[in-house]
Amino acid sequence: MGKTVTTLLYDGKYNGPQMSILAGTNCKMYVISRQDLDFIANHDEMKNPALYVLIGSENGVPAAYVGQTDDFSHRIKDHDYKKPFWTTALAFMSEGSPMTSNEVKYLEFLAYEAAIKVGTYSTDENKQNIRKPTLKQWDEDPIRSFFENCRFLADFRGYHVFTKAKSPKTVPDQGSDPVPLPPKLFTLQCKLTMAKGYIDGDGFVVVKGSRIDPAVTKWLTDNHKDEARKAILSRNAKLENGVYVLDRDVRFDTAHQAGVFCVAGSINALKAWKDEDNRPLSDFSKDREQS
């Protein structure tokens, strides 16, 4: 059965404050950049109870903070002051009657449990374990259903916090079940680096087996990126014959961050990542180069 998602762009820009609602449900998700906090302060619906997720990176590692609140606009002010890591907030609210305090606490428990299980983002920002609140059985089922809609909307926007990313396309295999197509791979080669990766929603994944130059350049040190790169390598790679080899996929917020990590220096990532036909990533991505 098909699903319909309606998205409102509040300022008419694809990268501005947005609200998406899943048709036939009361579940809606706001996607708000940290630079658009004035939007939160100026819209009354932001005062409602919410399950929310802060998305960003910590020492170059994709990170997420899962939380709940009775007043999202008040809570986000505190996070703006105390949590420097995040760049984007996802806020899940109920269309119509606001959720109760117990309902958003139960949503937080479900969301935190799913985020840990999936592991796409580090949840180290959640300093305390989130425990399951007490709800009657007949109250639990509707909240679980609501959370599945939250999961769907997050995946729809490319934030795979609650579900592992899957290839979006499939092809039939003459009478058999559809076979998933692998993501389109791009290659970056520079000195000792031979890396492969693919676009993943709003981010970029460098895949397991990529070979990474161990160099620590002056540019990397001058721009205070050497310690972050070292931390990623220590967690996700092993040194083999003088080259780091990734033993798992590593997700970055942008292709530029992935490129800097791979070559240990400044890079025009949208030109450096190329597909099997030598076409640059810029032909396939709307991302802008970031410094």
Short mmCIF file of the C-alpha atoms (twelve columns), coordinates in Angstrom:
data_MODEL
# 
_entry.id   MODEL 
# 
loop_
_atom_site.group_PDB 
_atom_site.id 
_atom_site.type_symbol 
_atom_site.label_atom_id 
_atom_site.label_alt_id 
_atom_site.label_comp_id 
_atom_site.label_asym_id 
_atom_site.label_seq_id 
_atom_site.Cartn_x 
_atom_site.Cartn_y 
_atom_site.Cartn_z 
_atom_site.pdbx_PDB_model_num 
ATOM 1   C CA . MET A 1   0.000  0.000   0.000   1 
ATOM 2   C CA . GLY A 2   1.306  3.431   -0.917  1 
ATOM 3   C CA . LYS A 3   1.996  6.169   1.602   1 
ATOM 4   C CA . THR A 4   1.711  9.924   1.221   1 
ATOM 5   C CA . VAL A 5   4.008  12.384  2.981   1 
ATOM 6   C CA . THR A 6   3.180  16.078  2.736   1 
ATOM 7   C CA . THR A 7   6.024  18.498  3.434   1 
ATOM 8   C CA . LEU A 8   5.666  22.191  4.211   1 
ATOM 9   C CA . LEU A 9   8.680  24.434  3.517   1 
ATOM 10  C CA . TYR A 10  8.074  27.362  5.852   1 
ATOM 11  C CA . ASP A 11  10.346 29.819  4.036   1 
ATOM 12  C CA . GLY A 12  10.067 28.211  0.604   1 
ATOM 13  C CA . LYS A 13  13.631 26.835  0.691   1 
ATOM 14  C CA . TYR A 14  14.521 23.138  0.615   1 
ATOM 15  C CA . ASN A 15  17.141 23.640  3.353   1 
ATOM 16  C CA . GLY A 16  14.978 25.821  5.616   1 
ATOM 17  C CA . PRO A 17  12.598 24.838  8.451   1 
ATOM 18  C CA . GLN A 18  10.253 22.054  7.366   1 
ATOM 19  C CA . MET A 19  7.355  19.992  8.630   1 
ATOM 20  C CA . SER A 20  6.383  16.612  7.174   1 
ATOM 21  C CA . ILE A 21  3.189  14.771  8.052   1 
ATOM 22  C CA . LEU A 22  2.326  11.186  7.187   1 
ATOM 23  C CA . ALA A 23  -1.151 11.052  5.655   1 
ATOM 24  C CA . GLY A 24  -3.728 9.054   7.588   1 
ATOM 25  C CA . THR A 25  -1.850 9.500   10.870  1 
ATOM 26  C CA . ASN A 26  -1.436 12.209  13.497  1 
ATOM 27  C CA . CYS A 27  2.370  12.005  13.302  1 
ATOM 28  C CA . LYS A 28  4.352  14.983  12.081  1 
ATOM 29  C CA . MET A 29  8.084  15.683  12.059  1 
ATOM 30  C CA . TYR A 30  9.836  19.035  12.051  1 
ATOM 31  C CA . VAL A 31  13.347 19.308  10.586  1 
ATOM 32  C CA . ILE A 32  15.059 22.451  11.821  1 
ATOM 33  C CA . SER A 33  18.647 23.578  11.400  1 
ATOM 34  C CA . ARG A 34  20.438 25.057  14.391  1 
ATOM 35  C CA . GLN A 35  20.835 28.289  12.473  1 
ATOM 36  C CA . ASP A 36  17.011 28.564  12.317  1 
ATOM 37  C CA . LEU A 37  16.330 28.663  16.063  1 
ATOM 38  C CA . ASP A 38  14.380 31.904  15.596  1 
ATOM 39  C CA . PHE A 39  11.760 29.804  13.826  1 
ATOM 40  C CA . ILE A 40  11.241 27.767  16.990  1 
ATOM 41  C CA . ALA A 41  10.889 30.875  19.134  1 
ATOM 42  C CA . ASN A 42  8.294  32.402  16.799  1 
ATOM 43  C CA . HIS A 43  5.925  29.448  16.292  1 
ATOM 44  C CA . ASP A 44  3.458  28.465  19.004  1 
ATOM 45  C CA . GLU A 45  3.371  24.771  18.000  1 
ATOM 46  C CA . MET A 46  7.004  24.518  19.083  1 
ATOM 47  C CA . LYS A 47  5.778  24.817  22.677  1 
ATOM 48  C CA . ASN A 48  4.087  21.401  22.438  1 
ATOM 49  C CA . PRO A 49  5.375  18.114  23.903  1 
ATOM 50  C CA . ALA A 50  7.751  16.276  21.570  1 
ATOM 51  C CA . LEU A 51  10.097 13.394  21.029  1 
ATOM 52  C CA . TYR A 52  13.208 14.937  19.520  1 
ATOM 53  C CA . VAL A 53  16.593 13.920  18.139  1 
ATOM 54  C CA . LEU A 54  19.605 16.223  17.836  1 
ATOM 55  C CA . ILE A 55  21.807 15.256  14.881  1 
ATOM 56  C CA . GLY A 56  25.457 16.195  14.425  1 
ATOM 57  C CA . SER A 57  28.951 14.841  14.935  1 
ATOM 58  C CA . GLU A 58  31.358 14.475  17.845  1 
ATOM 59  C CA . ASN A 59  35.071 14.324  16.969  1 
ATOM 60  C CA . GLY A 60  34.061 13.533  13.391  1 
ATOM 61  C CA . VAL A 61  31.787 10.642  14.418  1 
ATOM 62  C CA . PRO A 62  28.054 10.944  13.521  1 
ATOM 63  C CA . ALA A 63  26.223 11.537  16.800  1 
ATOM 64  C CA . ALA A 64  22.629 11.788  17.977  1 
ATOM 65  C CA . TYR A 65  20.959 12.795  21.217  1 
ATOM 66  C CA . VAL A 66  17.477 11.368  21.895  1 
ATOM 67  C CA . GLY A 67  15.210 13.316  24.225  1 
ATOM 68  C CA . GLN A 68  11.669 14.231  25.184  1 
ATOM 69  C CA . THR A 69  10.068 17.349  26.545  1 
ATOM 70  C CA . ASP A 70  6.750  18.932  27.467  1 
ATOM 71  C CA . ASP A 71  7.838  22.172  25.744  1 
ATOM 72  C CA . PHE A 72  10.187 21.789  22.774  1 
ATOM 73  C CA . SER A 73  10.889 25.526  22.364  1 
ATOM 74  C CA . HIS A 74  12.049 25.805  25.979  1 
ATOM 75  C CA . ARG A 75  14.126 22.629  25.875  1 
ATOM 76  C CA . ILE A 76  15.953 23.484  22.657  1 
ATOM 77  C CA . LYS A 77  17.210 26.757  24.181  1 
ATOM 78  C CA . ASP A 78  18.968 24.737  26.863  1 
ATOM 79  C CA . HIS A 79  20.509 22.411  24.277  1 
ATOM 80  C CA . ASP A 80  21.701 25.365  22.199  1 
ATOM 81  C CA . TYR A 81  23.648 26.544  25.226  1 
ATOM 82  C CA . LYS A 82  24.920 23.215  26.580  1 
ATOM 83  C CA . LYS A 83  25.339 20.872  23.583  1 
ATOM 84  C CA . PRO A 84  27.688 22.175  20.882  1 
ATOM 85  C CA . PHE A 85  27.784 19.014  18.735  1 
ATOM 86  C CA . TRP A 86  24.445 19.210  16.907  1 
ATOM 87  C CA . THR A 87  23.502 20.915  13.647  1 
ATOM 88  C CA . THR A 88  19.933 19.674  13.020  1 
ATOM 89  C CA . ALA A 89  16.941 18.923  15.231  1 
ATOM 90  C CA . LEU A 90  14.171 16.445  14.410  1 
ATOM 91  C CA . ALA A 91  11.036 17.042  16.487  1 
ATOM 92  C CA . PHE A 92  8.140  14.579  16.411  1 
ATOM 93  C CA . MET A 93  4.759  15.878  17.549  1 
ATOM 94  C CA . SER A 94  1.115  14.881  17.436  1 
ATOM 95  C CA . GLU A 95  -1.239 16.663  15.067  1 
ATOM 96  C CA . GLY A 96  -4.295 17.773  17.015  1 
ATOM 97  C CA . SER A 97  -4.258 16.975  20.725  1 
ATOM 98  C CA . PRO A 98  -0.734 17.258  22.224  1 
ATOM 99  C CA . MET A 99  0.818  14.130  23.703  1 
ATOM 100 C CA . THR A 100 0.953  13.645  27.448  1 
ATOM 101 C CA . SER A 101 4.141  13.632  29.502  1 
ATOM 102 C CA . ASN A 102 4.032  9.842   29.913  1 
ATOM 103 C CA . GLU A 103 3.468  9.339   26.192  1 
ATOM 104 C CA . VAL A 104 6.552  11.318  25.137  1 
ATOM 105 C CA . LYS A 105 8.611  9.569   27.821  1 
ATOM 106 C CA . TYR A 106 7.570  6.201   26.384  1 
ATOM 107 C CA . LEU A 107 8.406  7.431   22.879  1 
ATOM 108 C CA . GLU A 108 11.837 8.491   24.135  1 
ATOM 109 C CA . PHE A 109 12.426 4.993   25.516  1 
ATOM 110 C CA . LEU A 110 11.443 3.358   22.211  1 
ATOM 111 C CA . ALA A 111 13.549 5.804   20.191  1 
ATOM 112 C CA . TYR A 112 16.644 5.437   22.371  1 
ATOM 113 C CA . GLU A 113 16.353 1.644   22.295  1 
ATOM 114 C CA . ALA A 114 16.106 1.675   18.483  1 
ATOM 115 C CA . ALA A 115 18.993 4.144   18.042  1 
ATOM 116 C CA . ILE A 116 21.317 1.983   20.139  1 
ATOM 117 C CA . LYS A 117 20.346 -1.172  18.272  1 
ATOM 118 C CA . VAL A 118 20.888 0.408   14.845  1 
ATOM 119 C CA . GLY A 119 24.146 2.147   15.773  1 
ATOM 120 C CA . THR A 120 24.290 4.494   12.770  1 
ATOM 121 C CA . TYR A 121 24.890 7.379   15.152  1 
ATOM 122 C CA . SER A 122 26.816 7.419   18.409  1 
ATOM 123 C CA . THR A 123 24.473 7.922   21.380  1 
ATOM 124 C CA . ASP A 124 27.247 8.886   23.800  1 
ATOM 125 C CA . GLU A 125 25.586 12.303  24.193  1 
ATOM 126 C CA . ASN A 126 22.851 10.533  26.181  1 
ATOM 127 C CA . LYS A 127 24.763 10.347  29.449  1 
ATOM 128 C CA . GLN A 128 22.116 8.311   31.276  1 
ATOM 129 C CA . ASN A 129 20.280 5.184   30.240  1 
ATOM 130 C CA . ILE A 130 16.637 5.900   29.434  1 
ATOM 131 C CA . ARG A 131 14.330 3.556   31.315  1 
ATOM 132 C CA . LYS A 132 10.948 2.294   30.245  1 
ATOM 133 C CA . PRO A 133 8.155  4.278   31.931  1 
ATOM 134 C CA . THR A 134 5.078  2.584   33.309  1 
ATOM 135 C CA . LEU A 135 2.063  2.596   30.990  1 
ATOM 136 C CA . LYS A 136 -1.019 0.415   30.823  1 
ATOM 137 C CA . GLN A 137 -0.940 -2.140  28.004  1 
ATOM 138 C CA . TRP A 138 -3.781 -0.463  26.134  1 
ATOM 139 C CA . ASP A 139 -1.815 2.801   26.213  1 
ATOM 140 C CA . GLU A 140 1.434  1.225   25.004  1 
ATOM 141 C CA . ASP A 141 0.151  -0.085  21.670  1 
ATOM 142 C CA . PRO A 142 -0.916 3.315   20.231  1 
ATOM 143 C CA . ILE A 143 2.433  4.830   21.238  1 
ATOM 144 C CA . ARG A 144 4.360  2.003   19.590  1 
ATOM 145 C CA . SER A 145 2.328  2.594   16.439  1 
ATOM 146 C CA . PHE A 146 3.090  6.323   16.639  1 
ATOM 147 C CA . PHE A 147 6.798  5.564   16.987  1 
ATOM 148 C CA . GLU A 148 6.753  3.432   13.818  1 
ATOM 149 C CA . ASN A 149 5.436  6.503   12.006  1 
ATOM 150 C CA . CYS A 150 8.277  8.568   13.532  1 
ATOM 151 C CA . ARG A 151 10.720 5.944   12.280  1 
ATOM 152 C CA . PHE A 152 9.230  6.115   8.791   1 
ATOM 153 C CA . LEU A 153 9.424  9.915   8.592   1 
ATOM 154 C CA . ALA A 154 13.040 9.967   9.792   1 
ATOM 155 C CA . ASP A 155 14.010 7.354   7.194   1 
ATOM 156 C CA . PHE A 156 12.050 9.234   4.544   1 
ATOM 157 C CA . ARG A 157 14.265 12.264  5.119   1 
ATOM 158 C CA . GLY A 158 17.470 10.195  5.132   1 
ATOM 159 C CA . TYR A 159 18.134 10.254  8.876   1 
ATOM 160 C CA . HIS A 160 18.661 6.552   9.605   1 
ATOM 161 C CA . VAL A 161 18.609 6.929   13.370  1 
ATOM 162 C CA . PHE A 162 16.044 4.214   14.055  1 
ATOM 163 C CA . THR A 163 16.536 1.885   11.053  1 
ATOM 164 C CA . LYS A 164 19.626 0.698   9.205   1 
ATOM 165 C CA . ALA A 165 19.943 2.261   5.761   1 
ATOM 166 C CA . LYS A 166 18.834 0.074   2.874   1 
ATOM 167 C CA . SER A 167 19.271 0.367   -0.856  1 
ATOM 168 C CA . PRO A 168 16.242 2.310   -2.090  1 
ATOM 169 C CA . LYS A 169 15.898 0.507   -5.414  1 
ATOM 170 C CA . THR A 170 15.238 -3.092  -6.346  1 
ATOM 171 C CA . VAL A 171 15.171 -5.048  -9.599  1 
ATOM 172 C CA . PRO A 172 13.077 -8.159  -10.397 1 
ATOM 173 C CA . ASP A 173 14.817 -11.476 -10.948 1 
ATOM 174 C CA . GLN A 174 12.357 -13.322 -13.264 1 
ATOM 175 C CA . GLY A 175 9.900  -14.950 -10.933 1 
ATOM 176 C CA . SER A 176 11.940 -14.541 -7.756  1 
ATOM 177 C CA . ASP A 177 11.764 -11.919 -5.055  1 
ATOM 178 C CA . PRO A 178 13.239 -8.478  -5.880  1 
ATOM 179 C CA . VAL A 179 17.016 -8.232  -5.506  1 
ATOM 180 C CA . PRO A 180 18.314 -5.048  -3.805  1 
ATOM 181 C CA . LEU A 181 20.588 -2.907  -5.937  1 
ATOM 182 C CA . PRO A 182 23.808 -1.873  -4.205  1 
ATOM 183 C CA . PRO A 183 24.334 1.872   -3.637  1 
ATOM 184 C CA . LYS A 184 26.218 3.753   -6.345  1 
ATOM 185 C CA . LEU A 185 29.873 3.784   -5.339  1 
ATOM 186 C CA . PHE A 186 32.353 6.613   -5.776  1 
ATOM 187 C CA . THR A 187 36.141 6.287   -5.539  1 
ATOM 188 C CA . LEU A 188 38.697 8.696   -4.143  1 
ATOM 189 C CA . GLN A 189 42.381 8.021   -4.835  1 
ATOM 190 C CA . CYS A 190 45.255 10.168  -3.534  1 
ATOM 191 C CA . LYS A 191 48.748 9.038   -2.547  1 
ATOM 192 C CA . LEU A 192 48.216 6.021   -0.243  1 
ATOM 193 C CA . THR A 193 44.454 6.511   -0.049  1 
ATOM 194 C CA . MET A 194 42.136 4.294   -2.086  1 
ATOM 195 C CA . ALA A 195 38.654 4.832   -0.666  1 
ATOM 196 C CA . LYS A 196 35.146 4.016   -1.825  1 
ATOM 197 C CA . GLY A 197 31.885 5.512   -0.594  1 
ATOM 198 C CA . TYR A 198 28.288 6.350   -1.380  1 
ATOM 199 C CA . ILE A 199 25.668 9.012   -0.740  1 
ATOM 200 C CA . ASP A 200 23.453 8.209   2.248   1 
ATOM 201 C CA . GLY A 201 20.561 10.633  2.679   1 
ATOM 202 C CA . ASP A 202 22.110 13.960  3.645   1 
ATOM 203 C CA . GLY A 203 25.450 12.306  4.465   1 
ATOM 204 C CA . PHE A 204 28.182 10.188  2.903   1 
ATOM 205 C CA . VAL A 205 29.468 6.724   3.877   1 
ATOM 206 C CA . VAL A 206 33.070 5.543   3.396   1 
ATOM 207 C CA . VAL A 207 32.835 1.776   3.090   1 
ATOM 208 C CA . LYS A 208 34.589 -1.070  4.842   1 
ATOM 209 C CA . GLY A 209 37.870 -2.066  3.169   1 
ATOM 210 C CA . SER A 210 38.798 1.467   2.108   1 
ATOM 211 C CA . ARG A 211 42.531 2.157   2.440   1 
ATOM 212 C CA . ILE A 212 43.346 5.422   4.228   1 
ATOM 213 C CA . ASP A 213 46.633 7.329   4.153   1 
ATOM 214 C CA . PRO A 214 48.040 7.493   7.729   1 
ATOM 215 C CA . ALA A 215 49.653 10.892  7.066   1 
ATOM 216 C CA . VAL A 216 49.131 13.748  9.504   1 
ATOM 217 C CA . THR A 217 49.581 16.893  7.414   1 
ATOM 218 C CA . LYS A 218 50.321 20.448  8.509   1 
ATOM 219 C CA . TRP A 219 46.962 21.526  7.030   1 
ATOM 220 C CA . LEU A 220 45.170 18.955  9.177   1 
ATOM 221 C CA . THR A 221 46.949 20.133  12.332  1 
ATOM 222 C CA . ASP A 222 46.519 23.849  11.572  1 
ATOM 223 C CA . ASN A 223 42.773 23.331  11.104  1 
ATOM 224 C CA . HIS A 224 42.456 21.289  14.329  1 
ATOM 225 C CA . LYS A 225 41.176 18.211  12.522  1 
ATOM 226 C CA . ASP A 226 44.009 15.815  13.341  1 
ATOM 227 C CA . GLU A 227 42.640 14.567  16.677  1 
ATOM 228 C CA . ALA A 228 39.167 13.947  15.232  1 
ATOM 229 C CA . ARG A 229 40.661 11.948  12.352  1 
ATOM 230 C CA . LYS A 230 42.837 9.976   14.752  1 
ATOM 231 C CA . ALA A 231 39.777 9.119   16.861  1 
ATOM 232 C CA . ILE A 232 37.837 7.835   13.843  1 
ATOM 233 C CA . LEU A 233 40.759 5.685   12.708  1 
ATOM 234 C CA . SER A 234 41.294 4.225   16.177  1 
ATOM 235 C CA . ARG A 235 37.642 3.149   16.366  1 
ATOM 236 C CA . ASN A 236 37.119 1.935   12.835  1 
ATOM 237 C CA . ALA A 237 40.386 0.858   11.195  1 
ATOM 238 C CA . LYS A 238 43.478 -1.285  11.556  1 
ATOM 239 C CA . LEU A 239 47.002 -0.457  10.393  1 
ATOM 240 C CA . GLU A 240 48.096 -2.948  7.730   1 
ATOM 241 C CA . ASN A 241 51.411 -2.606  5.876   1 
ATOM 242 C CA . GLY A 242 51.619 1.101   6.635   1 
ATOM 243 C CA . VAL A 243 48.031 1.934   5.570   1 
ATOM 244 C CA . TYR A 244 44.845 2.106   7.613   1 
ATOM 245 C CA . VAL A 245 42.100 -0.246  6.383   1 
ATOM 246 C CA . LEU A 246 38.548 0.396   7.539   1 
ATOM 247 C CA . ASP A 247 36.987 -2.655  9.196   1 
ATOM 248 C CA . ARG A 248 33.481 -1.129  9.100   1 
ATOM 249 C CA . ASP A 249 31.508 1.501   7.204   1 
ATOM 250 C CA . VAL A 250 31.948 5.055   8.529   1 
ATOM 251 C CA . ARG A 251 29.277 7.713   7.984   1 
ATOM 252 C CA . PHE A 252 30.056 11.429  7.709   1 
ATOM 253 C CA . ASP A 253 27.743 14.425  7.648   1 
ATOM 254 C CA . THR A 254 29.010 15.464  4.195   1 
ATOM 255 C CA . ALA A 255 31.126 14.154  1.320   1 
ATOM 256 C CA . HIS A 256 33.577 16.939  2.110   1 
ATOM 257 C CA . GLN A 257 34.151 15.663  5.656   1 
ATOM 258 C CA . ALA A 258 34.644 12.173  4.234   1 
ATOM 259 C CA . GLY A 259 37.181 13.485  1.725   1 
ATOM 260 C CA . VAL A 260 39.176 15.404  4.338   1 
ATOM 261 C CA . PHE A 261 39.275 12.273  6.482   1 
ATOM 262 C CA . CYS A 262 40.499 10.120  3.587   1 
ATOM 263 C CA . VAL A 263 43.299 12.363  2.300   1 
ATOM 264 C CA . ALA A 264 44.248 14.156  5.545   1 
ATOM 265 C CA . GLY A 265 44.074 17.539  3.851   1 
ATOM 266 C CA . SER A 266 42.055 20.148  2.006   1 
ATOM 267 C CA . ILE A 267 40.098 18.757  -0.914  1 
ATOM 268 C CA . ASN A 268 37.368 19.621  -3.409  1 
ATOM 269 C CA . ALA A 269 35.383 16.528  -2.479  1 
ATOM 270 C CA . LEU A 270 32.606 16.994  -5.036  1 
ATOM 271 C CA . LYS A 271 35.234 16.765  -7.765  1 
ATOM 272 C CA . ALA A 272 37.548 14.207  -6.134  1 
ATOM 273 C CA . TRP A 273 34.934 11.481  -5.544  1 
ATOM 274 C CA . LYS A 274 34.288 9.863   -8.954  1 
ATOM 275 C CA . ASP A 275 32.100 7.016   -10.173 1 
ATOM 276 C CA . GLU A 276 33.111 4.105   -12.407 1 
ATOM 277 C CA . ASP A 277 32.726 6.325   -15.493 1 
ATOM 278 C CA . ASN A 278 35.012 8.987   -13.990 1 
ATOM 279 C CA . ARG A 279 32.108 11.361  -13.404 1 
ATOM 280 C CA . PRO A 280 32.488 13.554  -10.289 1 
ATOM 281 C CA . LEU A 281 30.140 13.425  -7.328  1 
ATOM 282 C CA . SER A 282 28.981 16.954  -8.189  1 
ATOM 283 C CA . ASP A 283 27.017 15.447  -11.119 1 
ATOM 284 C CA . PHE A 284 24.899 13.460  -8.648  1 
ATOM 285 C CA . SER A 285 24.728 15.579  -5.488  1 
ATOM 286 C CA . LYS A 286 23.141 18.921  -4.639  1 
ATOM 287 C CA . ASP A 287 25.565 19.370  -1.747  1 
ATOM 288 C CA . ARG A 288 27.732 22.444  -1.706  1 
ATOM 289 C CA . GLU A 289 31.421 22.244  -0.928  1 
ATOM 290 C CA . GLN A 290 32.096 23.020  2.718   1 
ATOM 291 C CA . SER A 291 35.330 24.195  4.238   1 
# 
